[in-house]
Amino acid sequence: MRWKILWFLVILNTLPASATSIDTLLIFSKAMNKEVPNIVIYPSKMNPEQEKPLSVIYLLHGADGSYTDSVTKVPELLEYADRYHLIIVCPDGGHNSWYFDSPFDKEMQYETYISKELIDFIDLNYPTINDRKGRAIAGLSMGGHGAFYLAFRHQEVYGAAGSMSGGLDLIPYPDGWDIKKRLGEYALYPENWEKNTLINMVSYLENDFLKLIMDCGIDDFFFDSNQRMHKALVDNKIPHDYIERSGAHNWEYWANSIQYQTVF
């Protein structure tokens, strides 16, 4: 391996065999004082010493998931890296972190990890386009929230963002998916919830500076919040691609969405 940095460990790869190259890494987060597992998928023909810089998609998993979900559930990701000649990074988001920097848990600082520490590491060790124009972030369910959340807050880092069945409004779920462990009880800390829920963050956007795509199945329990986010973007004249189609909150739906969002 070409790695020389000491703050991560290459671990055994248990993913499906493919011509596409895969690195499975533990990267140390100073912000959380722990190692975080990640998968990096890159084209089989990539020569780090001769390769032109590549675009990168950071792909975030959902609640109760892990960094291996997208590759094991959608093995076509390996083909997409080759077909579109790009790098796909699947970081672990901890157990229901919601990709916040939690004010209550020092080991849940995933905004800093993904948008600073991980990106710095990938740009240092892979032939990436080290610019927002070559960097996108996408995710499903909790990861859809995370992708929009991180992109909205770090538009200097990301040029595009995609949400698949995203949990874009947290307020209706005060007891759901450990959110209160990250932000505190809603009744006690309503300001934490209000300022960190996506539906209230559209004002962060201006024109089409950040390229956005979002989709959700009509049978998904997050469908209403996705419709309301779409309306908020329209009302604020923020260009975006919006798709609603048949489907529920499951991998059958997301396998299709991942392909379309990769093309976007």
C-alpha positions in Angstrom: 0.0 0.0 0.0 1.1 3.5 -0.7 -0.1 4.9 2.7 2.6 6.4 4.9 0.4 8.4 7.4 0.3 6.8 10.9 -3.2 8.0 12.0 -5.2 5.3 10.3 -5.1 1.5 9.7 -5.9 -0.5 6.6 -8.2 -3.3 7.6 -9.4 -6.5 6.0 -11.6 -6.0 3.0 -14.7 -8.2 3.0 -16.5 -6.5 0.1 -17.5 -8.2 -3.1 -14.7 -8.9 -5.6 -14.5 -6.4 -8.4 -12.1 -4.9 -10.9 -12.7 -1.6 -9.1 -10.3 -0.8 -6.3 -11.5 -0.6 -2.7 -9.7 0.7 0.4 -11.2 0.0 3.8 -9.7 2.4 6.2 -9.7 3.4 9.9 -9.0 7.2 10.1 -8.3 8.8 13.4 -10.6 11.8 14.3 -8.9 14.3 16.5 -12.3 16.0 17.0 -13.8 12.8 18.5 -10.6 11.1 19.7 -11.4 7.8 18.0 -10.9 5.9 14.8 -13.7 6.0 12.2 -14.1 3.3 9.5 -14.5 4.3 5.9 -14.7 2.7 2.5 -13.0 4.4 -0.5 -14.0 3.1 -4.0 -11.9 4.3 -7.0 -11.6 3.3 -10.7 -9.6 0.2 -11.4 -7.4 2.0 -14.0 -6.4 4.8 -11.6 -2.7 5.4 -11.5 -2.1 7.9 -8.6 1.2 9.2 -10.2 -0.3 9.8 -13.7 -4.0 10.2 -13.1 -5.8 13.4 -13.7 -7.7 14.6 -10.6 -11.0 12.9 -10.0 -14.3 14.1 -8.7 -15.4 12.6 -5.3 -18.8 11.7 -4.0 -19.2 11.3 -0.2 -22.1 8.9 0.4 -23.7 8.9 3.8 -25.7 6.0 5.3 -29.0 6.0 7.2 -30.0 5.6 10.8 -29.0 2.3 12.5 -26.7 1.7 9.5 -23.0 1.7 8.8 -20.3 2.6 6.3 -20.7 -0.8 4.5 -24.4 -0.5 3.8 -24.3 1.2 0.4 -21.6 -1.2 -1.1 -23.2 -4.4 0.2 -26.8 -3.4 -0.6 -25.9 -1.7 -3.9 -22.8 -3.5 -5.3 -23.3 -1.6 -8.5 -21.5 1.3 -6.8 -18.3 -0.5 -7.8 -19.4 -0.3 -11.5 -20.3 3.4 -11.1 -16.9 4.4 -9.9 -15.4 2.8 -13.1 -18.1 4.0 -15.5 -18.1 7.6 -14.4 -14.4 7.6 -13.4 -14.8 9.1 -9.9 -14.1 8.3 -6.3 -16.8 7.3 -3.9 -16.2 7.6 -0.2 -18.5 5.9 2.3 -17.8 7.1 5.9 -19.3 5.7 9.0 -21.6 8.1 10.7 -21.7 6.4 14.1 -24.9 5.2 15.7 -27.5 7.7 14.7 -25.2 10.7 14.8 -27.4 12.7 12.3 -24.1 14.1 11.2 -24.2 16.9 13.7 -21.5 18.2 16.0 -23.4 17.2 19.1 -23.3 19.8 21.9 -23.8 16.9 24.4 -21.5 14.1 23.2 -17.9 14.7 22.4 -17.7 11.4 20.5 -20.5 12.6 18.1 -18.7 15.4 16.2 -19.4 14.1 12.7 -19.9 17.5 11.0 -16.2 18.2 11.8 -15.1 14.7 10.9 -16.7 14.5 7.5 -16.5 18.1 6.3 -12.9 18.7 7.6 -10.9 15.7 8.8 -12.1 13.1 6.2 -11.9 15.5 3.3 -8.4 16.7 4.2 -7.3 13.0 4.4 -8.9 12.0 1.0 -7.5 15.1 -0.8 -4.0 14.4 0.6 -3.9 10.7 -0.3 -6.0 10.3 -3.5 -5.8 12.2 -6.8 -8.9 14.4 -6.2 -10.1 17.7 -7.6 -9.3 19.6 -4.4 -12.1 22.1 -4.9 -15.8 22.3 -4.2 -16.5 22.0 -8.0 -15.2 18.5 -7.9 -16.8 17.4 -4.6 -20.3 16.2 -3.9 -22.1 14.8 -0.9 -25.2 12.6 -0.9 -27.0 10.3 1.4 -30.2 8.3 2.2 -32.6 8.7 5.1 -30.6 10.1 8.0 -27.8 10.5 5.4 -30.0 12.6 3.2 -30.4 15.0 6.1 -26.7 14.8 6.7 -25.8 15.5 3.1 -28.0 18.6 2.8 -27.0 19.7 6.4 -23.3 19.5 5.7 -23.6 21.0 2.2 -25.8 23.9 3.4 -23.4 24.7 6.2 -20.2 24.2 4.2 -20.8 25.6 0.7 -17.2 26.4 0.4 -16.5 22.6 0.6 -19.2 21.0 -1.5 -20.4 22.0 -5.0 -23.4 19.6 -5.1 -25.6 17.7 -2.6 -28.2 15.0 -2.9 -30.9 13.7 -0.5 -32.6 10.3 -1.0 -35.7 9.9 1.3 -34.1 12.4 3.6 -35.3 13.1 7.1 -35.4 16.8 6.3 -37.6 18.0 9.2 -36.7 16.7 12.6 -39.3 18.5 14.6 -42.1 15.9 14.1 -39.9 13.2 15.6 -38.9 14.3 19.1 -38.4 10.7 20.3 -37.1 9.3 17.0 -33.7 7.8 16.1 -31.7 9.1 19.1 -32.0 12.7 17.9 -32.7 13.9 21.4 -29.4 12.3 22.5 -27.6 14.6 20.0 -29.5 17.8 20.4 -31.2 17.4 23.8 -34.9 17.0 24.7 -37.0 19.2 22.4 -38.9 20.6 25.3 -35.7 21.7 27.0 -33.6 22.7 24.0 -36.0 23.7 21.2 -33.4 26.2 19.8 -31.1 23.2 19.1 -33.8 21.5 17.1 -35.0 24.6 15.2 -31.5 25.7 14.1 -30.4 22.2 13.0 -33.4 21.0 11.1 -33.1 21.3 7.3 -36.5 22.8 6.6 -35.3 25.9 8.5 -32.0 26.3 6.7 -33.1 27.2 3.2 -32.0 30.8 4.0 -28.4 29.6 3.9 -28.8 29.1 0.1 -28.4 31.7 -2.6 -29.3 31.2 -6.3 -27.8 28.0 -7.8 -24.4 28.2 -6.1 -25.0 24.8 -4.6 -26.3 22.2 -7.0 -29.1 20.2 -5.4 -31.0 17.0 -6.1 -33.6 15.4 -3.9 -36.0 12.5 -4.3 -38.5 10.6 -2.1 -41.0 7.8 -2.6 -44.6 8.6 -2.3 -45.1 5.8 0.3 -42.2 7.0 2.4 -42.9 8.3 5.9 -40.6 11.2 5.1 -42.5 12.1 1.9 -44.4 15.0 3.5 -41.2 16.7 4.7 -39.6 16.3 1.3 -42.6 17.9 -0.3 -42.4 20.8 2.1 -38.6 21.2 1.5 -39.2 21.2 -2.2 -41.9 24.0 -1.7 -39.5 26.0 0.5 -36.8 25.8 -2.2 -39.3 26.9 -4.8 -40.6 29.7 -2.7 -37.0 31.0 -2.1 -36.2 30.6 -5.8 -33.4 28.0 -5.3 -33.0 25.9 -8.4 -32.9 22.1 -7.7 -33.9 18.8 -9.2 -36.9 17.3 -7.4 -38.2 13.7 -8.0 -41.2 12.0 -6.4 -42.1 8.5 -7.6 -43.5 5.2 -6.4 -41.5 3.7 -3.6 -41.1 3.4 0.1 -38.3 3.8 2.7 -36.2 0.8 1.6 -33.2 -0.4 -0.4 -35.2 -1.3 -3.4 -35.9 2.4 -3.8 -32.4 3.6 -2.8 -30.6 1.3 -5.2 -32.4 3.2 -8.0 -31.9 6.6 -6.5 -28.1 6.1 -6.0 -27.7 5.5 -9.7 -29.6 8.7 -10.7 -27.8 10.8 -8.1 -24.4 9.5 -9.2 -25.2 10.7 -12.7 -26.3 14.1 -11.3 
